[in-house]
Amino acid sequence: GHRLGGVMFSAYEDSGSTQINGASIEAFAESNWTGSNNSTFLTFKTNQSDNSYLERMRITSGGLVGIGCVPTEALHISSSEASSTPVLLLENTNANNLAPQINFYKNTSDEADGDIAGQIDFEGNDSAGNRTEYGRIITEQYRVLSGAEDGIMDFKVAVDGTLTNGMRIRGGTGARVGIGSGATNPSEALEINASGANLKVVSDDNVYLSLDTTQANGDEWHIFNAVGGTTSNLQFKNIDQSKVVMLLDETGKVGVGTVSPDYQLELEQAGGGFLSFKTTDTELQNNDVLGTIQFGADDATHTGIDIGAKIVATVTDNFQSAGSNVDAPTRLDFFTQDNTTADVFSTVGATLTLGGDNQDAIFRGNVG
């Protein structure tokens, strides 16, 4: 710590003859001075106000630079002010469109896939005073092949004491973004992959998800939370056609072709709404069911549903193969439930059958 020498900048006070140091550059022995150890550090001091003569910067014998501190890294800036300091400011006052920049350059001759190109850590102390990493931005040289270079940028945060990936931007087939610890290799432009992953969008007005395509015959679609008065509804809207194709209101009513459904399901179009039931079976045989409409209610224990009536469309007799284009004869059965059982499939109160092979109408049950 012995001073080896220095350059002092000083002047006399206006009101007296006392000489006051304004600044200095001084050299000090970093340890005991011997023939084999001549380690030296430099200090830079300034006088900020009335004889506030303090060290502002230090360069150690190892080339470490400290501003406001004794450095432990290549550049170490420290402040004890009760404010958001220290601040690193890079300013460009030129009128062009260029701005200051910071470069991280890993300059070696043996670059390999997976090398780290740059890293920024965000640290603080935990409750036990341990220096802890709470966040990290890190860039990986994912592929170093000249002319086909790809990079990965990770944004990590501490989760239960472990730095965990929160977001990854990966090069390759276009830039792809992965959100969540499981999205290590995002396969789409945006992938969310994490335990309990959910997506929440909040706005003070209408809010929507836009799905658009650059294809010439493609339209833009919105999944739309539309606010109106004191309520809102969920819409599926074709933006290019300015048409709401389907709507779900707060009471559970669904409108297809209408924005003001009066019933739980309402279909509107020119010529009348159309509801179709279609089987995915490629071969139809006798008694195959094409579709069912069922009417029921909760049973007394609210643990199951009691069926009161149903309408069933069933193929009869003729066999239709996957390669044929012949419509199979079909019947409609109308079932109602009596008061003897909860199983409408085995015991029925009354039935009406229409169609079938002979296109008959058959009624079973009491009349009147």
Disulfide bonds with the S-S distance in Angstrom:
none
